């Protein structure tokens, strides 16, 4: 177990030494989310130790965040992190499987946020650490599971924000479209210029109309090996990318 500073110390997060931990994808996803006026209920699927949920609760004082994770030990950490950071009045966490159709209210949430496992069961090697395996391989959370969850729990025109592996963009998009979750914004993230994209950030709307914006690429590093100003902006407490 470690206690780590997030967003330059604005939050302190307890997280397992082995298992899902806060990383760059966590911060980029948090910074990618747009909470509009009138948004009140936010759901994070696969919340782990609660970092994304707590970042959003800290940034947007008008929202209530519900985090859900299949691993009970991580949910207990998330609850403790909410209390330790003084956010337990606006962030709650529950242990459960997102595939359980009765665990969350239907058409209740304005926003769904998710950082699902990137690798299919056929392409990834299982780790001896079950927590790492659950976070990395889609044994309990496939793109279709995410899409079905979005359609079931989001209000009409509710929004889904996600980060996922660029190499599986086709799989993710196809799953969303099958469930009438329409892509609206897409941005690819690259280690630096001249490399392939590793992940993409996306925004979808339940029952949305046509029209997809492809945003400029986001580079993690510059030619000198330094982090780019845009990446560093994501780490600011109120930064959006």
Buried (B, 14 or more C-beta within 10 A) or exposed (E): EEEBEBBEEBBEBBBBEEBBBBEBBBBBBBBBBEBEEEBEBBBBBBBBBBBBBBBBBBBBEEBBBBBBBBBEEBBBBBBBBBEBBEBBEBBBBBBBEBBEEEEBEEEBBBBBBBBBBBBBEEEBEEBEBEBBBBBBBBBBBBBBBBBBBBBBBBBEEBBBBBBBBBBBBEBBBEBBEEBBBBBBBBBBBBEBEEEEBBBBBBBBBBEBEEEBEEEEEBBBBEEEEEBEEBBEEBBEEEBEB
